[in-house]
């Protein structure tokens, strides 16, 4: 039995998310269907991150096990020839039998993109924020979230997660022309966590509440303020890191 690892890029605009769902196109579903067409095996495709509807990926990682002996380069070419244009397989390799795209991961990096000017071309990859934002407050908020914290209040409800502690290893805002970019790396992420953090930080930067309130929400799980989740369109899974694989 072979264990095959994929490096995947996709535009999440027209997907219900990574995971197969009954109500629309999923990235997982499209790739599984293409694999079956090529090797005639119904594989269990495991993704490193179960991205939500509208969320994009430059560095999603997935793996599946199969009996077929097709060379990895041939499989890559075959997949890219039949997958829809909003999914691209950048690399395929055979890996250790114990490799698991989700559970072997030790670190993930996401980026969130904000535009201060309304745009037509590229609108599916940014959040247009019409408010004036205090960049220094964005940076201060990012500094606060570095370290181990309980991020439950920033996540979306309705999951079976029991452990809400995540270790944020880096978090930084950057300015590029009229764009704001937030980059965050952590050992793990909760469902909706990055979008919740971005929404809350933008609320501080626009003056809806001050940074002391953000600090209280983060450190004391104060829920006096409703957390606004930033739109999915601006979020990109950039990379997933693994040890010894």
KESE-253993 format. One line per 4 residues: number of its first residue (from 1); their letters; for each residue x, y, z of C-alpha. Coordinates in steps of 0.25 Angstrom, whole numbers. Example, Ala and Ser with C-alpha at 12.3 -4.5 7.8 and 13.67 -1.06 7.14 Angstrom:
2
1> as> 49 -18 31 | 55 -4 29
***
This chain:
245
1> xxxx> 0 0 0 | 6 13 -4 | 4 27 3 | 3 38 -6
5> xxxx> 5 53 -2 | -1 64 -10 | 2 79 -10 | -10 87 -15
9> xxxx> -14 101 -19 | -29 105 -20 | -38 117 -22 | -49 114 -12
13> xxxx> -59 124 -18 | -68 114 -24 | -66 103 -14 | -74 99 -1
17> xxxx> -61 97 5 | -50 86 6 | -59 75 12 | -69 67 4
21> xxxx> -83 73 7 | -97 69 0 | -100 83 -4 | -89 87 -14
25> xxxx> -75 85 -20 | -64 82 -10 | -49 82 -13 | -48 69 -6
29> xxxx> -59 63 -15 | -53 68 -28 | -39 62 -25 | -45 49 -20
33> xxxx> -53 48 -33 | -41 51 -42 | -33 41 -34 | -43 30 -36
37> xxxx> -44 33 -51 | -29 31 -52 | -26 19 -43 | -40 13 -42
41> xxxx> -39 13 -26 | -48 20 -17 | -38 26 -8 | -39 33 6
45> xxxx> -33 47 3 | -29 54 16 | -26 69 16 | -17 77 26
49> xxxx> -28 88 27 | -43 87 25 | -44 101 19 | -58 107 19
53> xxxx> -66 112 8 | -59 123 0 | -46 121 7 | -34 119 -3
57> xxxx> -21 111 -2 | -7 112 -8 | -1 101 1 | -12 91 5
61> xxxx> -6 77 7 | -14 64 6 | -11 50 6 | -17 37 2
65> xxxx> -13 22 1 | -15 13 -11 | -10 0 -18 | -8 6 -32
69> xxxx> 7 7 -36 | 5 19 -45 | 18 28 -44 | 16 41 -36
73> xxxx> 19 50 -48 | 10 43 -57 | -1 44 -46 | 1 59 -45
77> xxxx> 0 61 -60 | -12 53 -61 | -19 60 -49 | -16 74 -55
81> xxxx> -22 70 -68 | -35 66 -63 | -37 75 -50 | -45 88 -52
85> xxxx> -37 101 -54 | -39 105 -39 | -31 94 -34 | -16 91 -37
89> xxxx> -7 80 -32 | 7 86 -30 | 14 74 -25 | 12 59 -22
93> xxxx> 21 49 -15 | 21 36 -8 | 23 37 7 | 25 29 19
97> xxxx> 13 20 22 | 11 27 35 | 9 41 29 | -4 47 32
101> xxxx> -7 61 25 | -15 66 37 | -9 59 50 | 5 60 45
105> xxxx> 5 75 43 | 13 83 54 | 10 97 48 | 1 104 38
109> xxxx> 2 118 33 | -10 127 28 | -10 140 22 | -22 150 21
113> xxxx> -23 161 11 | -31 174 12 | -32 185 2 | -35 199 6
117> xxxx> -41 203 -8 | -52 196 -14 | -48 187 -26 | -55 179 -37
121> xxxx> -44 170 -42 | -39 162 -30 | -50 165 -21 | -52 150 -18
125> xxxx> -38 150 -11 | -39 162 -2 | -48 168 9 | -52 183 5
129> xxxx> -52 191 18 | -58 204 16 | -53 210 30 | -41 217 33
133> xxxx> -32 207 41 | -21 210 51 | -10 202 47 | -2 203 60
137> xxxx> -14 197 67 | -14 186 57 | 0 183 60 | -2 184 75
141> xxxx> -13 174 75 | -5 164 67 | 6 165 77 | -4 161 88
145> xxxx> -8 148 82 | 6 142 81 | 7 131 90 | -2 120 96
149> xxxx> -16 125 98 | -30 119 98 | -36 124 85 | -50 118 87
153> xxxx> -57 132 87 | -51 135 73 | -55 122 67 | -69 118 61
157> xxxx> -78 109 69 | -84 96 65 | -71 87 66 | -67 76 75
161> xxxx> -54 82 79 | -51 81 94 | -37 87 94 | -37 102 90
165> xxxx> -22 105 93 | -14 108 81 | 0 113 81 | 2 125 72
169> xxxx> 17 126 68 | 16 138 59 | 6 149 56 | 9 161 48
173> xxxx> 2 172 40 | 8 178 27 | 5 189 18 | 7 187 3
177> xxxx> 2 199 -5 | -13 201 -2 | -14 186 4 | -13 181 18
181> xxxx> -8 167 20 | -8 159 33 | 0 147 34 | -1 137 45
185> xxxx> 6 124 48 | 2 114 59 | 3 100 63 | -12 98 61
189> xxxx> -25 106 58 | -39 106 62 | -51 106 52 | -53 121 48
193> xxxx> -42 126 58 | -33 134 48 | -46 141 42 | -50 144 57
197> xxxx> -37 150 60 | -36 158 48 | -51 163 50 | -48 167 64
201> xxxx> -34 174 61 | -41 182 50 | -52 186 60 | -41 191 69
205> xxxx> -34 198 58 | -47 205 53 | -50 210 68 | -62 201 71
209> xxxx> -55 197 83 | -41 199 89 | -29 190 90 | -32 188 105
213> xxxx> -45 182 102 | -38 173 91 | -28 169 102 | -39 165 112
217> xxxx> -47 157 101 | -34 150 98 | -29 147 112 | -41 147 120
221> xxxx> -51 141 109 | -60 153 112 | -72 152 102 | -78 166 105
225> xxxx> -75 169 90 | -80 161 79 | -68 156 70 | -69 160 56
229> xxxx> -64 149 46 | -56 155 34 | -61 150 21 | -56 136 15
233> xxxx> -51 143 2 | -39 149 8 | -33 137 15 | -22 128 9
237> xxxx> -16 115 15 | -1 118 11 | 6 106 16 | 7 94 25
241> xxxx> 19 89 32 | 23 75 36 | 35 69 43 | 43 58 37
245> x> 34 55 25
***
